[in-house]
Amino acid sequence: MGSPMSRESLVDIELERAFIGHVLRRPSDLRHVSKTPSAGDFATGEHRSIWSVVLDLDADEIPAGFEVVSAELRRRAAPKAAAACDRMAESAHAQDPRMVSALCDRIGELAEHRRVVERLHRALVSAQSAGSAAEARTLAEASIVDHDDATGFTTMGEEARKCVDEARSGDDSALASTTGIQSLDATLGGGLKRGHMTIVCARPGMGKSAFASSIGSECVFRGGSAAVFSLEMTKRDWVRRTVQSLSKATAHELGLTNGDHTQACVDAAVAGLEDAGSRYVIEDQAGMTVEDIASLCRNQKRRHGLDVVVVDYAQLAKTGKRTASREREVAEISQGLLAIAKSLDCSMIAVTQLNRSLESRNNRRPLLSDLRDSGQLEQDAHEVIALYRHSRYEPMKTVALRNVVELHVIKSRSTAPTDPTSPLLATFRGETMGWRETPGEQSSAYMMEVLS
């Protein structure tokens, strides 16, 4: 009897290199294959990263040549994959189109073979752990049934190796986007994580929607993809604010046509958004259900990738179900948004309102218990970032400090929350919708005036 077939025997790295190398040499030949492989069909992380870029470029009808793909990988902070692409460019050569189709079919066959072996392995483990023959048969059959691999187990060892390899190579695939505020990114362990739901909350007028918008823009202009669901304001209002934030122009200055510096900044912001194209999208349909949001996100992920989703604000979404109470409805919304983040491997930013009751306290800085309508939001969130603007409640002696906003990370599952007496500080100019780091000297002055 022969030895059991291992996963390694079902991996052909040279075949994958030959196929990818040919497609990057002659991108138009991708049209000749019978079934385009998915990124998951490739055996190595570098090949999966390269092929993800190829698929994204193909969806945008951009020829996926070596230089374009390598540049995009570097924009996505994937230097190991970019180096593999560069090495491929030195040795790759064009194949006969019929051979390319055969290589493609073989990649798909090997990928499916690996999945079958993995299902059989799960069946064996399940059967061995059963308490009876009948239970063993049931568990084994359930493991063998063909299903989406996303619902199956991954071994701890496999995931551990992947995490360490990514950390050593600098390809942190768990990071969806930075926030643009360095101190906040450091507190969050690098930025917003894939599969996480981050709540951005505040009372009205603190700048929470503009803050979420700035994170979406930060993601896109670093080469990622973001989708915004504006359930409160119109898409025109949201986009106008985005242009203001990017150009640092006031609402009045958007209409200037006298050729000055401000007009040039506005034109540059619009051009940047146009260049982003389908990687930065918005929907403002009123009364959208969580199921509607999930459907649109799945389509965006498939066609253009999806790193960050912004829902503003979350309590305005619907569930499509009858619920006994408002609290139960918001709980359904919260669980639905978290499911989108996990299933699509993206970062979900849920913008929420805080209860009015906090304004009756002497210290109006937000607490977790101030989240409006449901404790489920607190339970589901991986991070909760609460915004507080002292000048909304108390006069500030120093004019330059009136735009300072305290960022309180009041919950974080992966890092320590911030000290309530030592918040992170950022500056928000409401007239331009712009966020920036608060300079060190202003931070010290603010702490002296407000928190001393």
The 8 nearest C-alpha neighbors of each residue, nearest first, counted from 0:
[[1, 2, 3, 4, 5, 8, 116, 119],
 [0, 2, 3, 4, 5, 8, 6, 116],
 [1, 3, 4, 0, 5, 8, 6, 7],
 [4, 2, 5, 1, 0, 6, 116, 8],
 [3, 5, 2, 8, 6, 9, 116, 7],
 [6, 4, 7, 8, 3, 9, 116, 2],
 [5, 7, 9, 8, 113, 4, 10, 116],
 [8, 6, 9, 10, 5, 4, 11, 113],
 [7, 9, 6, 5, 10, 4, 11, 113],
 [8, 10, 6, 7, 109, 113, 11, 5],
 [11, 9, 7, 8, 12, 42, 6, 109],
 [10, 12, 14, 13, 15, 9, 8, 42],
 [13, 11, 15, 14, 10, 16, 42, 43],
 [14, 12, 16, 15, 11, 17, 18, 10],
 [15, 13, 17, 11, 16, 12, 18, 102],
 [14, 16, 12, 18, 13, 17, 19, 11],
 [17, 15, 13, 19, 14, 18, 20, 12],
 [18, 16, 14, 20, 15, 19, 13, 21],
 [17, 19, 15, 21, 20, 16, 102, 14],
 [20, 18, 22, 16, 21, 17, 15, 23],
 [21, 19, 91, 17, 23, 18, 22, 16],
 [20, 22, 24, 93, 18, 23, 19, 25],
 [23, 21, 26, 25, 19, 24, 20, 29],
 [24, 22, 64, 20, 26, 21, 25, 65],
 [23, 25, 21, 22, 20, 64, 26, 93],
 [24, 26, 22, 23, 27, 28, 21, 93],
 [27, 25, 22, 23, 28, 63, 62, 29],
 [26, 28, 29, 25, 30, 62, 22, 31],
 [29, 27, 30, 31, 26, 25, 22, 96],
 [28, 30, 27, 31, 32, 26, 22, 35],
 [29, 31, 28, 32, 27, 33, 26, 35],
 [32, 30, 28, 29, 33, 100, 96, 27],
 [33, 31, 100, 34, 30, 29, 35, 103],
 [32, 34, 31, 35, 100, 104, 103, 30],
 [35, 33, 32, 36, 104, 103, 107, 100],
 [34, 36, 32, 37, 33, 103, 29, 30],
 [37, 35, 40, 34, 107, 38, 103, 106],
 [36, 38, 39, 40, 35, 50, 41, 51],
 [39, 37, 47, 40, 50, 51, 41, 36],
 [38, 40, 37, 41, 47, 42, 36, 110],
 [41, 39, 110, 38, 37, 36, 107, 42],
 [42, 40, 39, 47, 43, 38, 46, 110],
 [41, 43, 10, 40, 44, 46, 47, 12],
 [44, 42, 46, 45, 41, 47, 12, 48],
 [43, 45, 47, 46, 48, 42, 80, 41],
 [46, 44, 80, 48, 47, 43, 49, 79],
 [45, 47, 49, 43, 48, 44, 50, 41],
 [48, 46, 38, 44, 50, 45, 49, 41],
 [47, 49, 45, 51, 46, 50, 44, 80],
 [50, 48, 46, 52, 51, 47, 45, 80],
 [49, 51, 53, 47, 52, 48, 38, 46],
 [52, 50, 48, 54, 53, 49, 38, 47],
 [51, 53, 55, 50, 49, 54, 56, 68],
 [54, 52, 50, 56, 51, 55, 63, 57],
 [55, 53, 57, 51, 52, 56, 58, 50],
 [56, 54, 52, 58, 303, 57, 53, 51],
 [55, 57, 61, 59, 53, 58, 54, 52],
 [56, 58, 60, 54, 59, 55, 61, 53],
 [59, 57, 55, 56, 60, 302, 54, 303],
 [58, 60, 56, 57, 61, 55, 303, 277],
 [61, 59, 57, 58, 56, 62, 55, 63],
 [60, 62, 56, 59, 57, 63, 58, 55],
 [63, 61, 26, 64, 60, 57, 56, 27],
 [64, 62, 53, 26, 23, 68, 56, 61],
 [63, 65, 23, 67, 66, 62, 68, 24],
 [66, 64, 68, 23, 67, 69, 88, 63],
 [65, 67, 69, 68, 64, 70, 85, 63],
 [68, 66, 70, 64, 69, 65, 71, 63],
 [67, 69, 71, 65, 70, 66, 63, 64],
 [68, 70, 81, 72, 66, 71, 67, 65],
 [71, 69, 73, 67, 68, 72, 66, 74],
 [70, 72, 74, 68, 73, 69, 67, 75],
 [73, 71, 75, 69, 77, 74, 81, 70],
 [72, 74, 76, 70, 75, 71, 77, 78],
 [75, 73, 71, 72, 76, 222, 221, 70],
 [74, 76, 72, 73, 77, 222, 71, 221],
 [75, 77, 73, 74, 78, 170, 72, 169],
 [76, 78, 170, 72, 73, 75, 80, 79],
 [79, 77, 81, 80, 73, 76, 82, 170],
 [80, 78, 82, 81, 77, 168, 83, 45],
 [81, 79, 45, 83, 82, 78, 77, 84],
 [80, 82, 69, 78, 84, 83, 79, 72],
 [81, 83, 85, 79, 84, 80, 78, 86],
 [84, 82, 80, 86, 81, 85, 87, 79],
 [83, 85, 81, 87, 82, 86, 69, 80],
 [84, 86, 82, 88, 87, 83, 81, 89],
 [87, 85, 83, 89, 88, 84, 82, 90],
 [86, 88, 84, 85, 89, 90, 91, 20],
 [87, 89, 85, 86, 91, 90, 65, 84],
 [90, 88, 86, 87, 91, 85, 92, 84],
 [91, 89, 87, 88, 92, 86, 20, 17],
 [92, 90, 20, 88, 87, 89, 21, 17],
 [91, 93, 21, 94, 90, 20, 24, 17],
 [92, 94, 21, 24, 95, 91, 25, 20],
 [95, 93, 96, 99, 98, 21, 92, 97],
 [94, 96, 98, 97, 99, 93, 100, 21],
 [97, 95, 99, 98, 94, 100, 28, 31],
 [96, 98, 100, 95, 99, 101, 94, 31],
 [97, 99, 101, 95, 96, 100, 102, 94],
 [100, 98, 102, 96, 101, 97, 103, 94],
 [99, 101, 32, 103, 97, 98, 102, 104],
 [100, 102, 98, 104, 99, 103, 105, 97],
 [103, 101, 99, 105, 104, 100, 18, 98],
 [102, 104, 100, 106, 101, 105, 99, 107],
 [105, 103, 101, 107, 102, 106, 108, 100],
 [104, 106, 108, 102, 107, 103, 109, 101],
 [107, 105, 103, 109, 108, 104, 110, 102],
 [106, 108, 110, 104, 105, 109, 111, 40],
 [109, 107, 105, 111, 110, 106, 112, 104],
 [108, 110, 112, 106, 111, 107, 9, 105],
 [111, 109, 40, 107, 113, 112, 108, 106],
 [110, 112, 114, 108, 113, 109, 107, 115],
 [113, 111, 109, 115, 114, 110, 108, 116],
 [114, 112, 116, 110, 111, 115, 117, 109],
 [113, 115, 111, 117, 112, 116, 118, 110],
 [114, 116, 118, 112, 117, 113, 119, 111],
 [117, 115, 119, 113, 118, 114, 120, 112],
 [116, 118, 120, 114, 115, 119, 113, 121],
 [119, 117, 121, 115, 143, 120, 116, 142],
 [120, 118, 122, 116, 121, 117, 143, 115],
 [119, 121, 117, 123, 122, 118, 116, 124],
 [120, 122, 118, 124, 119, 123, 142, 125],
 [121, 123, 139, 119, 142, 125, 120, 124],
 [124, 122, 120, 126, 125, 121, 127, 119],
 [123, 125, 121, 127, 122, 126, 120, 128],
 [126, 124, 122, 128, 123, 127, 138, 139],
 [127, 125, 135, 123, 129, 128, 139, 124],
 [128, 126, 124, 125, 129, 123, 135, 130],
 [127, 129, 125, 126, 124, 130, 135, 123],
 [130, 128, 135, 126, 127, 131, 134, 125],
 [129, 131, 134, 128, 132, 135, 127, 133],
 [132, 130, 134, 133, 129, 135, 136, 126],
 [131, 133, 135, 134, 136, 130, 129, 126],
 [132, 134, 136, 135, 131, 137, 130, 129],
 [133, 135, 137, 131, 136, 132, 129, 138],
 [136, 134, 126, 129, 132, 138, 133, 137],
 [135, 137, 139, 133, 134, 138, 140, 132],
 [138, 136, 134, 140, 135, 139, 141, 133],
 [137, 139, 141, 135, 140, 136, 125, 134],
 [140, 138, 122, 142, 136, 141, 137, 126],
 [139, 141, 143, 137, 142, 138, 136, 144],
 [140, 142, 138, 139, 144, 143, 137, 122],
 [143, 141, 122, 139, 140, 144, 118, 121],
 [144, 142, 140, 118, 141, 119, 122, 145],
 [145, 143, 141, 142, 140, 146, 118, 139],
 [146, 144, 143, 147, 142, 118, 115, 148],
 [147, 145, 148, 144, 150, 151, 149, 143],
 [146, 148, 149, 150, 145, 151, 144, 114],
 [147, 149, 151, 150, 146, 114, 152, 145],
 [150, 148, 147, 151, 342, 152, 146, 153],
 [149, 151, 148, 147, 152, 146, 153, 342],
 [152, 150, 148, 149, 153, 147, 146, 142],
 [151, 153, 154, 150, 149, 148, 121, 155],
 [154, 152, 155, 151, 158, 157, 156, 149],
 [153, 155, 157, 156, 158, 152, 159, 151],
 [154, 156, 158, 157, 159, 153, 160, 152],
 [155, 157, 159, 154, 158, 160, 153, 161],
 [156, 158, 160, 154, 159, 155, 161, 153],
 [157, 159, 161, 155, 160, 156, 162, 154],
 [160, 158, 156, 162, 161, 157, 155, 163],
 [161, 159, 163, 157, 158, 162, 164, 156],
 [160, 162, 158, 164, 159, 163, 165, 157],
 [163, 161, 159, 165, 160, 164, 166, 158],
 [162, 164, 166, 160, 165, 161, 167, 159],
 [165, 163, 161, 167, 166, 162, 160, 168],
 [164, 166, 170, 168, 162, 163, 171, 167],
 [165, 167, 163, 169, 164, 168, 171, 162],
 [168, 166, 164, 165, 169, 163, 170, 162],
 [167, 169, 165, 170, 166, 79, 164, 78],
 [168, 170, 166, 167, 171, 165, 77, 78],
 [171, 169, 77, 165, 168, 172, 76, 166],
 [172, 170, 173, 165, 174, 169, 166, 77],
 [171, 173, 174, 170, 165, 175, 193, 77],
 [172, 174, 193, 171, 192, 175, 194, 344],
 [175, 173, 192, 172, 176, 171, 193, 191],
 [176, 174, 192, 193, 306, 191, 346, 173],
 [177, 175, 218, 191, 174, 190, 178, 192],
 [176, 178, 190, 179, 191, 184, 189, 218],
 [179, 177, 214, 180, 190, 184, 176, 217],
 [178, 180, 177, 181, 217, 214, 184, 213],
 [181, 179, 183, 178, 182, 436, 184, 435],
 [182, 180, 184, 183, 179, 185, 436, 178],
 [181, 183, 185, 184, 180, 186, 423, 436],
 [182, 184, 186, 185, 180, 181, 187, 423],
 [185, 183, 190, 189, 181, 187, 186, 182],
 [186, 184, 182, 188, 189, 183, 187, 181],
 [185, 187, 183, 184, 188, 182, 414, 189],
 [188, 186, 184, 190, 185, 189, 183, 414],
 [187, 189, 185, 186, 190, 184, 414, 413],
 [190, 188, 184, 185, 187, 177, 191, 174],
 [191, 189, 177, 184, 187, 176, 188, 178],
 [190, 192, 176, 175, 174, 177, 346, 193],
 [193, 191, 174, 175, 173, 195, 346, 194],
 [194, 192, 345, 346, 344, 175, 173, 195],
 [193, 195, 341, 340, 344, 345, 346, 192],
 [196, 194, 346, 193, 192, 381, 340, 347],
 [195, 197, 347, 380, 381, 337, 348, 346],
 [198, 196, 382, 348, 380, 383, 381, 347],
 [197, 199, 383, 349, 348, 350, 384, 200],
 [200, 198, 350, 384, 385, 383, 349, 351],
 [201, 199, 351, 385, 352, 350, 198, 384],
 [202, 200, 386, 353, 385, 352, 205, 207],
 [201, 203, 353, 352, 205, 204, 200, 355],
 [204, 202, 205, 201, 352, 206, 207, 353],
 [203, 205, 206, 202, 207, 201, 391, 388],
 [204, 206, 203, 207, 388, 201, 202, 387],
 [207, 205, 209, 204, 208, 210, 427, 429],
 [206, 208, 210, 209, 205, 211, 201, 199],
 [209, 207, 211, 210, 206, 212, 311, 350],
 [210, 208, 212, 206, 207, 211, 432, 213],
 [209, 211, 207, 213, 208, 212, 206, 214],
 [212, 210, 208, 214, 213, 209, 207, 215],
 [213, 211, 209, 215, 210, 214, 208, 216],
 [212, 214, 216, 210, 215, 211, 217, 209],
 [215, 213, 217, 178, 211, 212, 216, 218],
 [214, 216, 212, 218, 213, 217, 225, 219],
 [215, 217, 213, 219, 218, 214, 220, 212],
 [218, 216, 214, 220, 215, 219, 213, 221],
 [219, 217, 176, 215, 223, 221, 216, 220],
 [220, 218, 223, 216, 222, 224, 221, 217],
 [219, 221, 222, 217, 218, 216, 223, 275],
 [220, 222, 219, 218, 223, 74, 217, 75],
 [221, 223, 219, 220, 74, 75, 218, 224],
 [224, 222, 219, 218, 221, 306, 225, 220],
 [223, 225, 278, 305, 219, 306, 279, 304],
 [224, 226, 307, 279, 308, 215, 305, 306],
 [227, 225, 308, 280, 281, 279, 309, 307],
 [228, 226, 281, 309, 308, 229, 310, 280],
 [229, 227, 310, 282, 281, 283, 230, 309],
 [228, 230, 283, 311, 231, 232, 227, 282],
 [231, 229, 283, 311, 285, 228, 312, 232],
 [230, 232, 229, 312, 311, 233, 315, 283],
 [233, 231, 229, 230, 236, 234, 237, 283],
 [234, 232, 236, 235, 283, 237, 229, 231],
 [233, 235, 237, 236, 283, 238, 232, 229],
 [236, 234, 238, 233, 237, 239, 232, 240],
 [237, 235, 239, 233, 234, 238, 240, 232],
 [236, 238, 234, 240, 235, 239, 241, 233],
 [237, 239, 241, 235, 240, 236, 234, 242],
 [240, 238, 236, 242, 241, 237, 235, 243],
 [241, 239, 243, 237, 238, 242, 244, 432],
 [240, 242, 238, 244, 243, 239, 245, 237],
 [243, 241, 245, 239, 240, 244, 268, 246],
 [244, 242, 248, 240, 246, 431, 247, 241],
 [243, 245, 433, 432, 241, 247, 242, 246],
 [246, 244, 242, 243, 268, 247, 241, 433],
 [245, 247, 264, 265, 243, 248, 244, 268],
 [248, 246, 244, 431, 243, 245, 433, 249],
 [249, 247, 243, 431, 246, 252, 253, 261],
 [248, 250, 431, 252, 251, 430, 243, 253],
 [249, 251, 252, 253, 248, 243, 431, 430],
 [252, 250, 249, 253, 254, 255, 248, 430],
 [251, 253, 249, 255, 254, 250, 248, 261],
 [254, 252, 251, 250, 255, 248, 249, 265],
 [255, 253, 252, 251, 256, 250, 262, 265],
 [254, 256, 252, 253, 257, 262, 251, 258],
 [257, 255, 258, 254, 262, 259, 253, 252],
 [256, 258, 259, 255, 262, 260, 261, 254],
 [257, 259, 256, 262, 260, 263, 255, 261],
 [260, 258, 262, 261, 257, 263, 256, 255],
 [261, 259, 263, 262, 264, 258, 265, 257],
 [260, 262, 264, 263, 259, 265, 248, 252],
 [263, 261, 265, 264, 260, 259, 258, 255],
 [262, 264, 266, 260, 261, 265, 267, 259],
 [263, 265, 246, 267, 261, 262, 266, 268],
 [266, 264, 262, 246, 268, 267, 263, 261],
 [265, 267, 263, 269, 268, 264, 270, 262],
 [268, 266, 270, 264, 265, 269, 263, 271],
 [269, 267, 271, 265, 270, 266, 246, 245],
 [270, 268, 272, 266, 271, 267, 273, 265],
 [271, 269, 273, 267, 272, 268, 274, 266],
 [272, 270, 274, 268, 269, 273, 267, 275],
 [271, 273, 275, 269, 274, 270, 268, 276],
 [272, 274, 270, 276, 275, 271, 269, 268],
 [275, 273, 271, 276, 272, 270, 269, 277],
 [276, 274, 272, 273, 278, 279, 271, 277],
 [277, 275, 273, 274, 278, 279, 272, 280],
 [276, 278, 279, 280, 275, 303, 59, 224],
 [277, 279, 224, 276, 275, 303, 225, 280],
 [280, 278, 225, 277, 224, 226, 275, 276],
 [281, 279, 226, 277, 227, 278, 225, 282],
 [280, 282, 227, 226, 228, 234, 283, 279],
 [281, 283, 228, 284, 229, 227, 234, 280],
 [282, 284, 229, 234, 230, 233, 228, 285],
 [285, 283, 282, 287, 286, 230, 229, 228],
 [286, 284, 287, 230, 283, 231, 316, 315],
 [285, 287, 317, 316, 288, 284, 315, 230],
 [288, 286, 316, 285, 317, 291, 284, 289],
 [287, 289, 317, 318, 291, 290, 316, 319],
 [288, 290, 292, 291, 318, 335, 293, 317],
 [289, 291, 293, 288, 292, 294, 318, 319],
 [292, 290, 288, 294, 289, 293, 287, 295],
 [291, 293, 289, 295, 290, 294, 296, 288],
 [292, 294, 290, 296, 291, 295, 339, 289],
 [295, 293, 291, 297, 296, 292, 290, 298],
 [294, 296, 298, 292, 297, 293, 299, 291],
 [297, 295, 299, 293, 298, 294, 300, 292],
 [298, 296, 300, 294, 299, 295, 293, 301],
 [297, 299, 295, 301, 296, 300, 302, 294],
 [298, 300, 296, 302, 297, 301, 303, 304],
 [301, 299, 304, 305, 297, 298, 303, 302],
 [300, 302, 298, 299, 304, 303, 297, 305],
 [303, 301, 299, 300, 58, 304, 298, 55],
 [304, 302, 55, 299, 300, 278, 301, 58],
 [303, 305, 300, 224, 301, 302, 299, 55],
 [306, 304, 300, 224, 225, 307, 345, 299],
 [305, 307, 345, 224, 175, 225, 223, 346],
 [306, 308, 225, 346, 345, 305, 347, 226],
 [309, 307, 347, 226, 225, 227, 348, 346],
 [308, 310, 227, 348, 228, 349, 347, 226],
 [309, 311, 228, 349, 312, 313, 350, 227],
 [312, 310, 350, 229, 313, 230, 228, 309],
 [311, 313, 350, 351, 310, 314, 315, 230],
 [314, 312, 315, 349, 311, 310, 316, 351],
 [313, 315, 316, 312, 329, 351, 332, 352],
 [314, 316, 313, 312, 230, 317, 286, 231],
 [315, 317, 314, 288, 287, 313, 286, 289],
 [318, 316, 288, 287, 319, 289, 286, 315],
 [317, 319, 288, 320, 289, 332, 331, 328],
 [318, 320, 317, 288, 321, 290, 289, 287],
 [321, 319, 318, 322, 317, 328, 331, 288],
 [320, 322, 323, 319, 318, 328, 324, 327],
 [323, 321, 324, 328, 320, 327, 325, 318],
 [322, 324, 327, 321, 325, 328, 326, 320],
 [325, 323, 327, 326, 322, 328, 329, 321],
 [324, 326, 328, 327, 329, 372, 323, 322],
 [325, 327, 373, 329, 324, 372, 328, 330],
 [328, 326, 330, 324, 325, 329, 322, 331],
 [327, 329, 325, 331, 330, 326, 322, 324],
 [330, 328, 332, 326, 331, 327, 333, 373],
 [329, 331, 327, 333, 375, 328, 332, 334],
 [332, 330, 328, 334, 329, 333, 335, 327],
 [333, 331, 329, 335, 330, 334, 318, 336],
 [334, 332, 330, 336, 335, 331, 376, 329],
 [333, 335, 337, 331, 336, 332, 338, 330],
 [336, 334, 338, 332, 333, 337, 331, 289],
 [337, 335, 339, 333, 338, 334, 332, 340],
 [336, 338, 334, 340, 339, 335, 196, 333],
 [337, 339, 335, 341, 336, 340, 342, 334],
 [340, 338, 336, 342, 337, 341, 343, 293],
 [341, 339, 194, 345, 337, 338, 347, 343],
 [340, 342, 194, 344, 338, 339, 343, 337],
 [341, 343, 339, 344, 340, 338, 194, 149],
 [344, 342, 345, 340, 341, 339, 297, 300],
 [345, 343, 194, 341, 193, 340, 342, 346],
 [346, 344, 193, 306, 340, 194, 343, 307],
 [345, 347, 193, 307, 195, 194, 340, 192],
 [346, 348, 196, 308, 340, 307, 197, 309],
 [349, 347, 309, 197, 198, 196, 308, 310],
 [348, 350, 198, 310, 313, 309, 197, 199],
 [349, 351, 312, 199, 311, 200, 313, 198],
 [352, 350, 200, 312, 313, 349, 199, 314],
 [351, 353, 200, 201, 202, 371, 354, 370],
 [354, 352, 370, 371, 202, 369, 201, 200],
 [353, 355, 371, 369, 356, 370, 357, 352],
 [354, 356, 357, 358, 353, 202, 359, 369],
 [357, 355, 358, 354, 359, 360, 369, 353],
 [356, 358, 359, 355, 360, 363, 354, 369],
 [359, 357, 356, 360, 363, 355, 361, 362],
 [358, 360, 357, 356, 361, 363, 355, 362],
 [361, 359, 362, 358, 357, 363, 356, 364],
 [360, 362, 363, 359, 358, 357, 364, 392],
 [361, 363, 360, 364, 357, 358, 365, 359],
 [364, 362, 357, 358, 360, 361, 365, 359],
 [363, 365, 362, 387, 366, 357, 386, 419],
 [366, 364, 363, 369, 385, 367, 357, 387],
 [365, 367, 368, 369, 364, 409, 370, 385],
 [368, 366, 369, 370, 409, 377, 365, 410],
 [367, 369, 366, 370, 374, 377, 365, 371],
 [368, 370, 354, 367, 366, 353, 371, 365],
 [371, 369, 353, 368, 367, 354, 372, 352],
 [370, 372, 354, 353, 373, 352, 369, 351],
 [373, 371, 326, 329, 370, 325, 374, 354],
 [374, 372, 326, 375, 371, 376, 329, 330],
 [373, 375, 377, 376, 378, 370, 372, 368],
 [374, 376, 378, 330, 373, 377, 379, 333],
 [377, 375, 379, 374, 378, 333, 373, 380],
 [376, 378, 374, 375, 380, 379, 367, 370],
 [377, 379, 375, 376, 380, 374, 381, 333],
 [380, 378, 376, 377, 375, 381, 334, 333],
 [381, 379, 196, 382, 377, 197, 378, 376],
 [380, 382, 412, 196, 411, 195, 197, 379],
 [381, 383, 411, 197, 410, 380, 198, 384],
 [382, 384, 198, 410, 409, 197, 408, 199],
 [383, 385, 408, 199, 407, 198, 409, 200],
 [384, 386, 200, 407, 201, 406, 199, 365],
 [387, 385, 406, 201, 405, 200, 407, 205],
 [388, 386, 405, 404, 364, 389, 205, 385],
 [389, 387, 404, 390, 391, 205, 405, 403],
 [388, 390, 391, 392, 393, 387, 404, 401],
 [389, 391, 393, 392, 401, 388, 394, 395],
 [392, 390, 389, 388, 393, 394, 205, 204],
 [391, 393, 390, 389, 394, 388, 363, 358],
 [392, 394, 390, 389, 391, 395, 388, 449],
 [395, 393, 390, 396, 392, 391, 389, 401],
 [396, 394, 397, 390, 401, 393, 398, 400],
 [395, 397, 398, 394, 448, 400, 401, 399],
 [396, 398, 395, 399, 400, 401, 448, 445],
 [397, 399, 400, 401, 396, 395, 402, 394],
 [400, 398, 397, 401, 402, 441, 403, 395],
 [401, 399, 403, 398, 402, 397, 445, 441],
 [400, 402, 390, 398, 403, 399, 395, 397],
 [401, 403, 427, 426, 400, 428, 404, 399],
 [402, 404, 426, 400, 401, 425, 427, 424],
 [405, 403, 388, 425, 387, 426, 424, 402],
 [404, 406, 424, 387, 422, 386, 423, 388],
 [407, 405, 423, 386, 422, 385, 424, 404],
 [406, 408, 385, 422, 409, 384, 417, 405],
 [409, 407, 384, 416, 417, 410, 383, 385],
 [408, 410, 416, 407, 383, 384, 417, 367],
 [411, 409, 383, 382, 416, 408, 412, 381],
 [412, 410, 382, 414, 413, 416, 381, 415],
 [411, 413, 381, 414, 382, 410, 415, 380],
 [412, 414, 411, 415, 187, 188, 381, 382],
 [415, 413, 411, 412, 187, 416, 188, 186],
 [414, 416, 411, 417, 413, 186, 412, 410],
 [417, 415, 408, 409, 410, 411, 414, 418],
 [418, 416, 408, 407, 419, 422, 415, 409],
 [417, 419, 421, 420, 422, 416, 407, 408],
 [420, 418, 421, 422, 417, 407, 409, 364],
 [419, 421, 418, 422, 450, 417, 446, 451],
 [422, 420, 418, 419, 423, 417, 446, 450],
 [423, 421, 407, 405, 406, 419, 420, 417],
 [422, 424, 406, 405, 407, 182, 421, 183],
 [423, 425, 405, 404, 406, 437, 422, 403],
 [426, 424, 437, 436, 404, 403, 435, 405],
 [427, 425, 403, 437, 435, 402, 434, 404],
 [426, 428, 434, 402, 433, 429, 403, 425],
 [429, 427, 433, 430, 432, 431, 402, 426],
 [428, 430, 432, 431, 427, 433, 206, 402],
 [429, 431, 249, 428, 432, 250, 248, 433],
 [430, 432, 249, 247, 243, 433, 248, 429],
 [433, 431, 244, 429, 428, 430, 243, 209],
 [432, 434, 244, 431, 428, 427, 247, 435],
 [435, 433, 427, 426, 428, 432, 425, 210],
 [436, 434, 426, 425, 437, 180, 433, 427],
 [435, 437, 425, 180, 438, 426, 434, 424],
 [436, 438, 425, 426, 424, 442, 435, 439],
 [439, 437, 441, 440, 436, 442, 425, 443],
 [438, 440, 442, 441, 443, 437, 444, 436],
 [439, 441, 443, 442, 438, 444, 437, 445],
 [440, 442, 444, 438, 443, 439, 445, 437],
 [443, 441, 439, 445, 440, 444, 437, 438],
 [442, 444, 446, 440, 441, 445, 447, 439],
 [443, 445, 441, 447, 442, 446, 448, 440],
 [446, 444, 442, 448, 447, 443, 449, 441],
 [447, 445, 450, 443, 449, 444, 448, 451],
 [446, 448, 444, 451, 445, 449, 450, 443],
 [449, 447, 445, 446, 450, 444, 451, 395],
 [450, 448, 446, 445, 447, 451, 389, 395],
 [449, 451, 446, 447, 448, 420, 445, 421],
 [450, 447, 449, 446, 448, 445, 420, 444]]
